[in-house]
């Protein structure tokens, strides 16, 4: 495909969503065609699945159900929005992708990263991002940021204990060690401008020439 698929990953409160918008704006100003999107969501069907997954009243949801719902939303989002944009030569910036499922459901939920990968590989048909920016922050700091952000809507994952978020953090580092050519770790504990600079420098090496 002609475009560039970049995913933004990190634990709760890492600031990846804000960073995605900031980098997307800068790329657009430089003349690149950019699509900003998110998971789960990005299209009508996937947004409805997102509501089911993150509803704070759905605490009875089984871990395998959760993993399958994420994979289903991912599949529809990919074929309906991401792949067409890549075929048009756009730079796709996606807030979360397969690594989130490996970290949250595979490792933190204890389903096994290999098992969750198999389910998601069926969903994405080997369509992996060329670059993943991992915004790394200590779970306690990330959760403190969330608590201080009164305008942010609470979701079901926010209800998890600190141990769960620490497992997510550990899993992301395992993935970064396993896929060093794809996953670039960004220190998200720095100032916004420093994080943006580091993320953009990591992205710059993969960018095609602006049209």
DRENLUMLUM-814125 format. One record per atom (N, C-alpha, C): residue number from 1; chain; atom name; x, y, z. Coordinates in steps of 0.05 Angstrom, whole numbers. Example, Ala and Ser with C-alpha at 12.3 -4.5 7.8 and 13.67 -1.06 7.14 Angstrom:
<pts>
    nr   kette   atom        x        y        z
     1       A      N      264     -114      156
     1       A     CA      246      -90      156
     1       A      C      264      -66      156
     2       A      N      257      -45      142
     2       A     CA      273      -21      143
     2       A      C      258        1      157
</pts>
This chain:
<pts>
    nr   kette   atom        x        y        z
     1       A      N       17      -24        0
     1       A     CA        0        0        0
     1       A      C       17       25        0
     2       A      N        7       47      -10
     2       A     CA       23       71      -15
     2       A      C       27       88       10
     3       A      N        8       86       29
     3       A     CA       10      103       52
     3       A      C       28       94       74
     4       A      N       26      106       98
     4       A     CA       42       99      121
     4       A      C       24       96      145
     5       A      N       26       72      157
     5       A     CA        8       65      180
     5       A      C       24       68      206
     6       A      N       16       87      222
     6       A     CA       30       93      247
     6       A      C       10       90      270
     7       A      N       18       75      291
     7       A     CA        0       71      314
     7       A      C       12       84      339
     8       A      N       -5       94      356
     8       A     CA        3      107      381
     8       A      C       -7       90      404
     9       A      N       12       81      421
     9       A     CA        6       63      442
     9       A      C       15       74      469
    10       A      N        5       63      491
    10       A     CA       13       71      517
    10       A      C       -8       65      538
    11       A      N       -1       65      563
    11       A     CA      -20       60      584
    11       A      C      -38       84      589
    12       A      N      -56       81      608
    12       A     CA      -76      102      613
    12       A      C      -61      127      623
    13       A      N      -68      150      612
    13       A     CA      -56      175      620
    13       A      C      -30      182      608
    14       A      N      -21      167      588
    14       A     CA        5      171      575
    14       A      C        5      196      557
    15       A      N      -18      205      549
    15       A     CA      -20      229      532
    15       A      C      -18      223      503
    16       A      N      -21      198      495
    16       A     CA      -18      191      467
    16       A      C      -39      204      449
    17       A      N      -63      207      458
    17       A     CA      -85      218      442
    17       A      C      -79      248      435
    18       A      N      -71      263      456
    18       A     CA      -64      291      451
    18       A      C      -40      293      432
    19       A      N      -21      275      436
    19       A     CA        3      276      419
    19       A      C       -4      269      390
    20       A      N      -22      250      386
    20       A     CA      -31      243      359
    20       A      C      -43      267      345
    21       A      N      -60      282      358
    21       A     CA      -72      305      346
    21       A      C      -51      327      339
    22       A      N      -32      331      357
    22       A     CA      -11      351      353
    22       A      C        6      344      329
    23       A      N       14      319      327
    23       A     CA       31      310      305
    23       A      C       15      310      279
    24       A      N      -10      302      281
    24       A     CA      -27      302      257
    24       A      C      -30      330      246
    25       A      N      -33      350      263
    25       A     CA      -35      378      255
    25       A      C       -9      387      241
    26       A      N       13      380      253
    26       A     CA       39      388      241
    26       A      C       44      375      214
    27       A      N       37      350      212
    27       A     CA       40      336      186
    27       A      C       23      349      164
    28       A      N       -2      356      172
    28       A     CA      -20      368      153
    28       A      C       -9      395      143
    29       A      N        2      410      162
    29       A     CA       14      436      155
    29       A      C       38      433      137
    30       A      N       51      410      138
    30       A     CA       74      405      120
    30       A      C       66      395       93
    31       A      N       40      391       89
    31       A     CA       30      382       63
    31       A      C       23      353       60
    32       A      N       25      338       82
    32       A     CA       18      310       81
    32       A      C      -13      306       84
    33       A      N      -23      285       71
    33       A     CA      -51      278       74
    33       A      C      -52      259       98
    34       A      N      -67      267      119
    34       A     CA      -67      253      144
    34       A      C      -95      244      151
    35       A      N      -97      220      161
    35       A     CA     -122      210      173
    35       A      C     -117      204      202
    36       A      N     -131      217      220
    36       A     CA     -130      211      249
    36       A      C     -153      194      256
    37       A      N     -148      172      271
    37       A     CA     -170      155      278
    37       A      C     -163      141      305
    38       A      N     -182      125      315
    38       A     CA     -177      112      341
    38       A      C     -189       84      342
    39       A      N     -179       69      362
    39       A     CA     -190       43      368
    39       A      C     -196       40      398
    40       A      N     -217       25      405
    40       A     CA     -238       16      386
    40       A      C     -255       40      378
    41       A      N     -263       41      354
    41       A     CA     -279       63      344
    41       A      C     -271       71      316
    42       A      N     -274       96      310
    42       A     CA     -266      107      284
    42       A      C     -288      105      263
    43       A      N     -306       87      265
    43       A     CA     -329       84      247
    43       A      C     -353       76      264
    44       A      N     -377       78      252
    44       A     CA     -402       74      267
    44       A      C     -403       46      281
    45       A      N     -397       25      267
    45       A     CA     -400       -2      279
    45       A      C     -380       -5      302
    46       A      N     -355        3      297
    46       A     CA     -334        0      318
    46       A      C     -339       19      342
    47       A      N     -351       42      337
    47       A     CA     -358       60      360
    47       A      C     -379       47      378
    48       A      N     -398       33      365
    48       A     CA     -418       19      381
    48       A      C     -406       -3      398
    49       A      N     -387      -17      386
    49       A     CA     -373      -38      401
    49       A      C     -357      -26      423
    50       A      N     -345       -3      418
    50       A     CA     -329       12      439
    50       A      C     -347       18      463
    51       A      N     -371       27      458
    51       A     CA     -389       33      480
    51       A      C     -395        8      497
    52       A      N     -398      -14      484
    52       A     CA     -403      -39      499
    52       A      C     -378      -46      516
    53       A      N     -355      -44      504
    53       A     CA     -330      -52      518
    53       A      C     -325      -34      542
    54       A      N     -327       -8      539
    54       A     CA     -318       10      559
    54       A      C     -339       20      579
    55       A      N     -364       11      575
    55       A     CA     -385       18      593
    55       A      C     -378       10      621
    56       A      N     -378       29      640
    56       A     CA     -371       23      668
    56       A      C     -390        3      681
    57       A      N     -414       -1      670
    57       A     CA     -433      -19      682
    57       A      C     -428      -48      674
    58       A      N     -410      -52      655
    58       A     CA     -405      -79      644
    58       A      C     -381      -92      658
    59       A      N     -381      -92      684
    59       A     CA     -359     -103      699
    59       A      C     -359     -134      698
    60       A      N     -381     -146      690
    60       A     CA     -383     -175      689
    60       A      C     -371     -186      663
    61       A      N     -362     -169      645
    61       A     CA     -352     -178      619
    61       A      C     -328     -197      623
    62       A      N     -330     -220      610
    62       A     CA     -308     -240      610
    62       A      C     -285     -230      594
    63       A      N     -261     -238      602
    63       A     CA     -236     -229      589
    63       A      C     -235     -237      559
    64       A      N     -244     -261      553
    64       A     CA     -244     -270      525
    64       A      C     -265     -255      509
    65       A      N     -288     -249      521
    65       A     CA     -308     -233      507
    65       A      C     -296     -206      500
    66       A      N     -282     -194      520
    66       A     CA     -270     -168      515
    66       A      C     -250     -169      492
    67       A      N     -233     -190      492
    67       A     CA     -213     -193      471
    67       A      C     -225     -196      444
    68       A      N     -247     -212      442
    68       A     CA     -260     -216      417
    68       A      C     -274     -191      407
    69       A      N     -286     -176      425
    69       A     CA     -299     -151      417
    69       A      C     -279     -131      406
    70       A      N     -256     -129      419
    70       A     CA     -235     -111      408
    70       A      C     -226     -120      380
    71       A      N     -223     -146      376
    71       A     CA     -214     -156      350
    71       A      C     -236     -151      329
    72       A      N     -261     -154      336
    72       A     CA     -283     -149      317
    72       A      C     -284     -119      309
    73       A      N     -281     -102      329
    73       A     CA     -281      -73      323
    73       A      C     -257      -66      306
    74       A      N     -234      -78      311
    74       A     CA     -209      -73      296
    74       A      C     -213      -82      267
    75       A      N     -225     -104      263
    75       A     CA     -229     -114      235
    75       A      C     -245      -95      219
    76       A      N     -268      -87      230
    76       A     CA     -286      -69      215
    76       A      C     -273      -42      209
    77       A      N     -260      -32      229
    77       A     CA     -246       -6      227
    77       A      C     -224       -7      205
    78       A      N     -210      -29      205
    78       A     CA     -188      -33      186
    78       A      C     -198      -33      158
    79       A      N     -218      -50      152
    79       A     CA     -226      -53      124
    79       A      C     -243      -30      115
    80       A      N     -257      -17      133
    80       A     CA     -275        5      125
    80       A      C     -261       32      124
    81       A      N     -240       36      140
    81       A     CA     -228       63      142
    81       A      C     -198       63      137
    82       A      N     -183       46      151
    82       A     CA     -154       47      150
    82       A      C     -142       39      123
    83       A      N     -150       15      114
    83       A     CA     -139        5       88
    83       A      C     -145       24       65
    84       A      N     -170       33       62
    84       A     CA     -176       52       40
    84       A      C     -158       77       41
    85       A      N     -153       87       65
    85       A     CA     -137      111       68
    85       A      C     -108      105       60
    86       A      N      -98       82       68
    86       A     CA      -71       74       60
    86       A      C      -68       71       30
    87       A      N      -89       59       18
    87       A     CA      -89       56      -11
    87       A      C      -89       82      -26
    88       A      N      -99      103      -13
    88       A     CA      -99      130      -24
    88       A      C      -73      145      -19
    89       A      N      -55      132       -5
    89       A     CA      -29      144        0
    89       A      C      -28      162       25
    90       A      N      -48      160       42
    90       A     CA      -49      177       66
    90       A      C      -31      166       89
    91       A      N      -24      184      107
    91       A     CA      -11      176      131
    91       A      C      -33      171      152
    92       A      N      -36      147      161
    92       A     CA      -56      140      180
    92       A      C      -44      140      208
    93       A      N      -55      157      226
    93       A     CA      -46      158      254
    93       A      C      -69      146      270
    94       A      N      -64      123      282
    94       A     CA      -85      109      297
    94       A      C      -79      107      326
    95       A      N      -98      116      342
    95       A     CA      -96      115      371
    95       A      C     -103       86      380
    96       A      N      -83       70      385
    96       A     CA      -85       42      393
    96       A      C      -89       23      369
    97       A      N      -78       -1      372
    97       A     CA      -81      -22      352
    97       A      C      -76      -48      365
    98       A      N      -64      -67      351
    98       A     CA      -61      -94      362
    98       A      C      -45      -96      387
    99       A      N      -25      -79      390
    99       A     CA       -8      -80      414
    99       A      C      -24      -76      440
   100       A      N      -45      -59      438
   100       A     CA      -62      -55      462
   100       A      C      -75      -81      470
   101       A      N      -85      -97      451
   101       A     CA      -97     -122      458
   101       A      C      -77     -142      470
   102       A      N      -53     -142      459
   102       A     CA      -32     -159      470
   102       A      C      -25     -152      498
   103       A      N      -24     -126      504
   103       A     CA      -16     -116      531
   103       A      C      -39     -119      551
   104       A      N      -63     -110      543
   104       A     CA      -85     -109      562
   104       A      C      -98     -136      565
   105       A      N     -106     -149      543
   105       A     CA     -120     -174      546
   105       A      C     -101     -198      547
   106       A      N      -80     -197      530
   106       A     CA      -61     -219      530
   106       A      C      -45     -222      555
   107       A      N      -34     -200      565
   107       A     CA      -16     -201      588
   107       A      C      -31     -194      614
   108       A      N      -42     -170      615
   108       A     CA      -55     -161      640
   108       A      C      -79     -178      648
   109       A      N      -95     -187      628
   109       A     CA     -118     -205      634
   109       A      C     -110     -234      637
   110       A      N      -85     -240      629
   110       A     CA      -75     -268      632
   110       A      C      -84     -287      610
   111       A      N      -93     -277      587
   111       A     CA     -102     -295      566
   111       A      C      -78     -306      550
   112       A      N      -56     -293      552
   112       A     CA      -32     -301      536
   112       A      C      -29     -285      511
   113       A      N       -6     -272      508
   113       A     CA       -2     -254      485
   113       A      C       -3     -270      459
   114       A      N        8     -294      459
   114       A     CA        8     -310      434
   114       A      C      -21     -317      426
   115       A      N      -38     -323      445
   115       A     CA      -66     -330      439
   115       A      C      -81     -306      429
   116       A      N      -77     -284      441
   116       A     CA      -91     -259      433
   116       A      C      -81     -250      405
   117       A      N      -55     -254      400
   117       A     CA      -44     -248      374
   117       A      C      -57     -264      352
   118       A      N      -61     -290      357
   118       A     CA      -74     -307      337
   118       A      C     -102     -297      329
   119       A      N     -117     -289      349
   119       A     CA     -144     -279      344
   119       A      C     -143     -253      327
   120       A      N     -124     -236      334
   120       A     CA     -122     -210      321
   120       A      C     -109     -213      293
   121       A      N      -91     -232      290
   121       A     CA      -79     -236      264
   121       A      C     -101     -245      244
   122       A      N     -120     -261      253
   122       A     CA     -143     -269      237
   122       A      C     -159     -244      229
   123       A      N     -161     -225      248
   123       A     CA     -177     -201      243
   123       A      C     -163     -182      223
   124       A      N     -137     -179      226
   124       A     CA     -123     -158      210
   124       A      C     -110     -169      185
   125       A      N     -109     -195      182
   125       A     CA      -96     -208      158
   125       A      C      -68     -197      153
   126       A      N      -52     -197      174
   126       A     CA      -24     -189      174
   126       A      C      -19     -159      167
   127       A      N      -40     -143      169
   127       A     CA      -37     -114      163
   127       A      C      -26     -100      189
   128       A      N        0     -100      192
   128       A     CA       12      -88      215
   128       A      C       22      -59      210
   129       A      N       23      -43      230
   129       A     CA       34      -16      226
   129       A      C       64      -17      219
   130       A      N       73        3      204
   130       A     CA      101        5      198
   130       A      C      116       16      221
   131       A      N      103       33      237
   131       A     CA      115       45      261
   131       A      C       95       47      283
   132       A      N      105       41      307
   132       A     CA       88       44      331
   132       A      C      104       62      351
   133       A      N       91       84      359
   133       A     CA      103      101      379
   133       A      C       91       94      406
   134       A      N      108       85      424
   134       A     CA       99       76      451
   134       A      C      105       98      471
   135       A      N       84      110      481
   135       A     CA       88      132      501
   135       A      C       89      120      529
   136       A      N      113      120      540
   136       A     CA      119      106      564
   136       A      C      117      124      589
   137       A      N      100      115      608
   137       A     CA       97      130      633
   137       A      C       92      111      655
   138       A      N      101      117      679
   138       A     CA       96      100      702
   138       A      C       65      100      707
   139       A      N       54       77      712
   139       A     CA       25       75      716
   139       A      C       14       94      737
   140       A      N       28       98      759
   140       A     CA       18      115      780
   140       A      C       16      144      770
   141       A      N       36      153      754
   141       A     CA       35      180      743
   141       A      C       12      183      723
   142       A      N        9      163      706
   142       A     CA      -12      164      686
   142       A      C      -40      165      699
   143       A      N      -44      149      720
   143       A     CA      -70      150      733
   143       A      C      -74      176      748
   144       A      N      -53      188      758
   144       A     CA      -55      214      771
   144       A      C      -64      235      751
   145       A      N      -53      233      727
   145       A     CA      -61      252      706
   145       A      C      -91      249      700
   146       A      N     -100      225      699
   146       A     CA     -129      220      693
   146       A      C     -146      231      715
   147       A      N     -138      227      740
   147       A     CA     -153      237      763
   147       A      C     -155      267      763
   148       A      N     -134      280      753
   148       A     CA     -133      309      752
   148       A      C     -149      321      729
   149       A      N     -154      304      709
   149       A     CA     -169      313      685
   149       A      C     -199      309      689
   150       A      N     -212      329      700
   150       A     CA     -240      327      707
   150       A      C     -258      325      682
   151       A      N     -248      333      659
   151       A     CA     -265      333      635
   151       A      C     -264      306      621
   152       A      N     -247      288      630
   152       A     CA     -246      262      617
   152       A      C     -267      243      627
   153       A      N     -281      230      609
   153       A     CA     -301      211      616
   153       A      C     -289      185      626
   154       A      N     -297      175      649
   154       A     CA     -286      151      660
   154       A      C     -296      127      644
   155       A      N     -277      108      639
   155       A     CA     -285       83      626
   155       A      C     -279       59      643
   156       A      N     -287       35      635
   156       A     CA     -285       12      651
   156       A      C     -256        5      659
   157       A      N     -237       11      642
   157       A     CA     -209        5      648
   157       A      C     -198       22      671
   158       A      N     -210       46      674
   158       A     CA     -201       63      696
   158       A      C     -208       51      723
   159       A      N     -226       32      724
   159       A     CA     -234       20      749
   159       A      C     -215       -2      759
   160       A      N     -196       -9      742
   160       A     CA     -177      -30      749
   160       A      C     -157      -21      770
   161       A      N     -147      -40      786
   161       A     CA     -127      -34      806
   161       A      C     -100      -27      793
   162       A      N      -82      -15      809
   162       A     CA      -56       -7      799
   162       A      C      -40      -31      789
   163       A      N      -44      -54      800
   163       A     CA      -29      -78      792
   163       A      C      -35      -85      763
   164       A      N      -60      -81      755
   164       A     CA      -68      -86      727
   164       A      C      -53      -68      708
   165       A      N      -52      -42      715
   165       A     CA      -39      -23      698
   165       A      C       -8      -27      698
   166       A      N        3      -37      719
   166       A     CA       31      -44      720
   166       A      C       37      -67      701
   167       A      N       19      -86      700
   167       A     CA       22     -108      681
   167       A      C       21      -99      652
   168       A      N        3      -80      647
   168       A     CA        1      -68      620
   168       A      C       28      -55      613
   169       A      N       38      -40      631
   169       A     CA       64      -26      628
   169       A      C       86      -46      622
   170       A      N       88      -67      637
   170       A     CA      108      -87      633
   170       A      C      105     -101      606
   171       A      N       81     -106      598
   171       A     CA       76     -119      572
   171       A      C       85     -102      549
   172       A      N       80      -76      551
   172       A     CA       89      -58      529
   172       A      C      119      -59      526
   173       A      N      134      -61      549
   173       A     CA      163      -62      547
   173       A      C      172      -88      535
   174       A      N      158     -110      541
   174       A     CA      164     -135      529
   174       A      C      161     -134      499
   175       A      N      139     -121      490
   175       A     CA      134     -118      461
   175       A      C      155     -101      448
   176       A      N      163      -79      462
   176       A     CA      184      -62      451
   176       A      C      210      -76      447
   177       A      N      216      -94      466
   177       A     CA      241     -110      464
   177       A      C      239     -130      442
   178       A      N      215     -141      437
   178       A     CA      211     -161      417
   178       A      C      210     -149      388
   179       A      N      200     -125      386
   179       A     CA      197     -112      359
   179       A      C      211      -85      359
   180       A      N      237      -84      363
   180       A     CA      251      -58      364
   180       A      C      251      -42      339
   181       A      N      249      -55      316
   181       A     CA      248      -41      291
   181       A      C      222      -26      286
   182       A      N      201      -37      298
   182       A     CA      174      -24      294
   182       A      C      167       -6      317
   183       A      N      172      -14      342
   183       A     CA      163        0      365
   183       A      C      185       19      376
   184       A      N      180       45      377
   184       A     CA      198       64      387
   184       A      C      187       76      413
   185       A      N      202       73      435
   185       A     CA      193       82      461
   185       A      C      199      111      465
   186       A      N      178      126      473
   186       A     CA      180      155      478
   186       A      C      175      160      508
   187       A      N      193      174      521
   187       A     CA      189      181      549
   187       A      C      167      201      552
   188       A      N      143      192      561
   188       A     CA      120      209      562
   188       A      C      118      225      589
   189       A      N      139      221      606
   189       A     CA      140      236      631
   189       A      C      152      264      628
   190       A      N      161      271      604
   190       A     CA      173      297      599
   190       A      C      151      318      593
   191       A      N      159      342      588
   191       A     CA      141      363      580
   191       A      C      128      356      553
   192       A      N      105      368      548
   192       A     CA       90      363      523
   192       A      C      108      368      499
   193       A      N      122      390      498
   193       A     CA      139      397      475
   193       A      C      162      377      471
   194       A      N      174      368      493
   194       A     CA      196      349      491
   194       A      C      186      322      481
   195       A      N      162      314      490
   195       A     CA      150      289      481
   195       A      C      144      291      451
   196       A      N      132      313      443
   196       A     CA      125      317      415
   196       A      C      150      316      397
   197       A      N      172      330      406
   197       A     CA      196      330      391
   197       A      C      208      302      387
   198       A      N      208      287      409
   198       A     CA      219      259      408
   198       A      C      202      242      390
   199       A      N      175      244      392
   199       A     CA      157      228      375
   199       A      C      160      236      346
   200       A      N      162      261      340
   200       A     CA      164      270      312
   200       A      C      191      261      300
   201       A      N      212      262      316
   201       A     CA      238      253      306
   201       A      C      237      223      299
   202       A      N      223      207      315
   202       A     CA      220      179      310
   202       A      C      204      174      285
   203       A      N      184      191      280
   203       A     CA      167      188      257
   203       A      C      180      198      231
   204       A      N      197      218      234
   204       A     CA      209      231      211
   204       A      C      224      212      193
   205       A      N      237      192      204
   205       A     CA      253      173      188
   205       A      C      235      156      170
   206       A      N      210      154      176
   206       A     CA      192      137      161
   206       A      C      175      152      141
   207       A      N      176      178      142
   207       A     CA      158      194      125
   207       A      C      166      194       95
   208       A      N      146      192       78
   208       A     CA      152      195       49
   208       A      C      154      225       44
   209       A      N      163      232       20
   209       A     CA      164      260       13
   209       A      C      137      272       11
   210       A      N      134      297       22
   210       A     CA      107      310       21
   210       A      C      100      317       -7
   211       A      N       74      315      -13
   211       A     CA       65      321      -40
   211       A      C       58      351      -42
</pts>
